[in-house]
Amino acid sequence: MSLRAHHKFWPARVPHAIEPPATALHDNLLVSARRFPQRAALVFLGQTMSYAELAAQVERLAAWLAQRGITKGQRVLVGLQNCPQLVIAHYAVLRLGGVVVPVNPMNRAAELKHLVEDSGAVLAVTSVDLSAEWLAAGMAARDLLVTRLAEVLHGGRTDGQGLPSGWADWLNAAVALPAGATPWGDALACAAVPPAVEVGADDLALLPYTSGTTGNPKGCMHKHRSLQHNVFAGGLWANGSHEDVVLEIGRASCRERV
């Protein structure tokens, strides 16, 4: 490889090019769950989910999604705050070879309507406090998988200790789910075995949308290969290891060990 001008400023420990794994993103979770089953994968509002628990919940949700008719290549919208359900939903869709369409939880009905129609998505995963916007966007309640963010906590509630004012009330609010929508707990109770699906590095994985500053947002197609490149290149640039902890900050904070 010829030396480019910017390479003289390149850190000596970082290669100029890398070969990403020829595997799908879901394989990364399976490897971590085999290597470190009891290690913390997610810490949410003071409670921990291990890699083994995360992988098991992904399998259960993938089984429900398969029963719901989600097959390889189909788009699933995921509009959630930072929470374990967000991670579980992403991996469950990818497990089936589906395509995740990430949605900003601040989007309103008009924005959601464009994403639904343009992506061709057949299902949306969201939280109860956002479900009204999805219904206003024209999404049928039967096509919504709805969660309460605090339901993954022990007892399904937070005591609010250490949280900013108002957070506990928001997280614990007993807002009714839309009639006909599937509750998160029902989906996670699925005991079926998800189908074996061949998912490769060149399959489509993610369809995020642009901000739409000059027109309607446009979907950006990302294969597993390109996302794997980001994962491993990011680790190299950050001098990362399997002992690192990454902090994700939102209305409900979530940390994922990578």
Disulfide bonds with the S-S distance in Angstrom:
none
